[in-house]
Amino acid sequence: MPGIEVFVNPHAGGNKRGRTRAERLAVIVRGHGNVHCPTTLEDLDTELSRALDERPDVIALCGGDGSYFRAFTILDKRLGSDPWPLILPLPGGTVNNLTHAIRSQSSSPERLLSHVVADLQYGIAHECADCDLFKVGDGAVGYIFGAGMIVNFLRAYYAPGDPNPLSAAWLVLRLMGSAVVRGPLQVKIFQPFEADVIVDGERVPHRSYRMLIASSVAAIGLGFEPFYLAGRKPGQFHILGGPARATRLTRRLRYFYNGYPARDSDLYDNLGAEMTVEFARPAYYTVNGDLLGPEMRVAVRRLRRISVIRG
């Protein structure tokens, strides 16, 4: 009988701290589906493919943005243009922007899964939100793409080896202080790079960039929601990019936090359905917090709109 297939990423930050999570989720879903705990990308590919053969109503993904990126990439490869099952994101990662952006009804994977299993059992319609996905390069599927500042920030964030919300907040505070005194941290994070960026066939009027981020969800971590245009038009994503300096961006943090336009002439701020980035030299980039590259050219293009269960 169609039901729910749950995939737990044991390497996700929140799941490392909840070592019995897979067992607890298995108890919740018993009789209505299965719980999988793949340890490698190859295992995820194999087990997700087998689960799709059962035509489940819901695919639940317990992890963070990086886990969703990997699963979405495999789903796109396996299903192509066929319809996807409903997606239930269970926040078990270090960074959980998707669940924040859709206003997920709980921060507890166990509680969310219990609600959805009960809905399945009694035939109650799930409360869903829409999420636009884009494809980056040859096959990476996600909802946040970035180069420049965001890549450098993630490197500094991951470097200590135990990334968590507190260390991210501390890094932001250090970066704000460094921007005020023009310290070495802000120089490291806000290194400029050169690129030609074409959005929907038109060249963005910048050649130098410190940040370039495209997102189809409003949130980007720690409560910040700079992508106030995300979700406004189906199939499009919000792009922020330009040579704005650290001091100027720091002064606008309250706008980014509250989801207001930055109103900075050094920031391209618009919607797009396709974006091509041609770097002056090979550069790393991120999709959903995972670091990829280096590449000389990266294309970001709309893929599909999926239904995501809020809980």
Residue pairs with C-beta under 8 A, 6 or more apart in sequence:
2 54
2 55
2 56
2 57
3 29
3 32
3 33
3 56
3 57
3 58
3 120
4 29
4 32
4 33
4 56
4 57
4 58
4 59
4 60
4 88
4 113
4 116
4 117
4 120
5 33
5 34
5 36
5 51
5 54
5 56
5 58
5 59
5 60
6 25
6 26
6 29
6 33
6 34
6 35
6 36
6 60
6 62
6 90
6 113
7 35
7 36
7 37
7 38
7 44
7 47
7 48
7 51
7 59
7 60
7 61
7 62
7 63
7 67
7 71
8 15
8 21
8 22
8 25
8 35
8 36
8 37
8 62
8 63
8 92
9 15
9 38
9 61
9 62
9 63
9 64
9 67
9 70
9 92
9 93
10 16
10 22
10 37
10 39
11 39
12 62
12 63
12 64
12 66
12 67
12 92
12 93
12 94
13 64
13 92
13 93
13 94
13 95
13 163
13 164
14 63
14 64
14 91
14 92
14 93
14 94
14 96
14 109
15 21
15 22
15 62
15 63
15 92
15 93
18 24
18 92
21 62
21 92
21 109
21 110
22 35
22 37
24 110
25 35
25 62
25 90
25 109
25 110
25 113
26 35
28 110
28 113
28 114
28 117
29 35
29 113
29 117
32 117
32 120
32 121
33 56
33 58
33 117
34 51
36 47
36 48
36 51
38 44
38 46
38 47
38 48
41 70
44 70
44 71
44 74
45 74
45 77
48 59
48 71
48 74
48 75
48 78
49 74
49 78
51 59
52 75
52 78
52 79
52 85
55 85
56 85
57 85
57 86
57 120
58 85
58 86
58 87
58 88
58 116
58 120
58 126
58 309
59 71
59 75
59 84
59 85
59 86
59 87
59 88
60 87
60 88
60 89
60 90
60 113
60 116
61 67
61 68
61 71
61 87
61 88
61 89
61 90
62 90
62 92
62 109
63 90
63 92
63 93
64 91
64 92
64 93
64 94
64 95
64 96
64 289
65 93
65 95
65 96
65 97
65 98
65 142
65 144
65 288
65 289
66 93
66 95
66 288
66 289
66 290
67 92
67 93
68 89
68 98
68 142
68 288
69 140
69 141
69 142
69 287
69 288
69 289
69 290
70 290
72 133
72 141
72 142
73 139
73 140
73 141
73 142
75 84
75 141
76 133
76 135
76 139
76 141
76 303
76 304
77 139
84 304
84 306
84 307
86 126
86 128
86 307
86 308
86 309
87 131
87 306
87 307
87 308
87 309
88 112
88 113
88 116
88 308
88 309
89 96
89 98
89 99
89 102
89 104
89 308
89 309
90 99
90 109
90 112
90 113
91 99
91 104
91 107
91 109
91 112
92 109
94 163
94 164
94 165
95 168
95 221
95 289
96 107
97 143
97 144
97 217
97 219
97 220
97 221
97 288
98 131
98 143
98 217
98 308
99 107
100 219
100 223
101 131
101 217
101 218
101 219
101 225
101 230
102 129
102 131
102 217
102 308
102 310
103 129
103 310
104 112
104 310
104 311
105 112
105 115
105 127
105 310
105 311
106 112
106 115
106 311
111 311
112 311
115 311
116 126
116 309
116 311
118 124
119 125
119 126
126 309
126 310
127 309
127 310
127 311
128 307
128 308
128 309
128 310
129 307
129 308
129 310
130 231
130 234
130 305
130 306
130 307
130 308
131 143
131 216
131 217
131 305
131 306
131 307
131 308
132 143
132 216
132 230
132 231
132 234
132 235
132 236
132 237
132 302
132 303
132 304
132 305
133 141
133 142
133 143
133 216
133 303
133 304
133 305
133 306
134 141
134 142
134 143
134 145
134 214
134 216
134 237
134 300
134 301
134 302
134 303
135 141
135 300
135 301
135 302
135 303
136 142
136 145
136 285
136 287
136 292
136 298
136 299
136 300
137 292
137 295
137 298
137 299
140 287
140 292
141 287
141 303
142 287
142 288
143 215
143 216
143 217
143 237
143 288
144 213
144 214
144 215
144 216
144 217
144 220
144 286
144 287
144 288
144 289
145 213
145 214
145 215
145 285
145 286
145 287
145 298
145 300
146 211
146 212
146 213
146 214
146 285
146 286
147 193
147 195
147 209
147 211
147 212
147 213
147 277
147 279
147 283
147 284
147 285
147 286
147 298
148 190
148 191
148 192
148 193
148 209
148 210
148 211
148 212
148 241
149 189
149 190
149 210
149 211
150 211
150 213
150 286
151 283
151 284
151 285
151 286
151 291
152 188
152 189
152 190
152 191
153 171
153 175
153 189
154 286
154 289
154 291
155 291
156 171
156 185
156 188
156 189
157 163
157 167
157 168
157 171
160 167
165 222
168 221
168 222
169 222
172 222
174 185
175 185
175 186
175 189
175 246
175 250
176 250
176 253
177 183
178 184
178 185
178 186
178 187
178 246
179 186
179 246
179 247
179 249
179 250
180 247
180 250
182 247
186 246
189 246
190 210
190 211
190 245
190 246
190 249
191 210
192 208
192 209
192 210
192 243
193 208
193 209
193 210
193 279
193 280
193 281
193 283
194 207
194 208
194 209
194 279
194 280
194 281
195 207
195 209
195 212
195 277
195 278
195 279
195 280
195 283
196 203
196 207
196 277
196 278
197 203
197 204
197 206
197 209
197 212
197 241
197 268
197 275
197 276
197 277
197 278
198 204
198 275
198 276
198 278
199 239
199 268
199 270
199 272
199 274
199 275
200 272
200 273
200 274
200 275
201 274
204 241
204 268
205 268
206 241
206 242
206 243
206 266
206 268
208 243
209 241
209 242
209 243
210 242
210 243
210 244
210 245
210 246
210 249
211 240
211 241
211 242
211 244
211 249
212 239
212 240
212 241
212 242
212 277
213 220
213 226
213 227
213 239
213 240
213 241
214 237
214 238
214 239
214 240
214 272
214 275
214 300
215 227
215 230
215 237
215 238
216 227
216 230
216 231
216 236
216 237
216 238
217 227
217 230
217 231
218 225
218 226
218 227
218 228
218 230
218 231
218 259
219 225
219 227
220 226
220 227
223 257
224 253
224 256
224 257
225 256
225 257
225 258
225 259
226 240
226 255
226 256
226 259
226 262
227 238
227 240
227 259
228 238
228 259
228 260
228 261
229 238
229 270
229 271
230 237
230 238
232 271
233 271
234 305
235 273
235 302
235 305
236 271
236 272
236 273
236 302
237 271
237 272
237 273
237 275
237 300
237 302
238 269
238 270
238 271
239 268
239 269
239 270
239 271
239 272
239 275
240 262
240 267
240 268
240 269
241 267
241 268
242 264
242 266
242 267
242 268
243 266
244 262
244 264
244 266
244 267
245 266
248 264
248 266
249 262
249 264
252 262
252 264
255 261
255 262
255 263
256 262
261 269
262 269
273 301
273 302
274 299
274 300
274 301
274 302
275 299
275 300
275 301
276 297
276 298
276 299
276 300
277 285
277 297
277 298
277 299
277 300
278 296
278 297
279 295
279 296
279 297
279 298
281 296
282 293
282 294
282 295
282 296
283 293
283 294
283 295
283 296
284 291
284 292
284 293
284 294
285 291
285 292
285 293
285 295
285 298
286 292
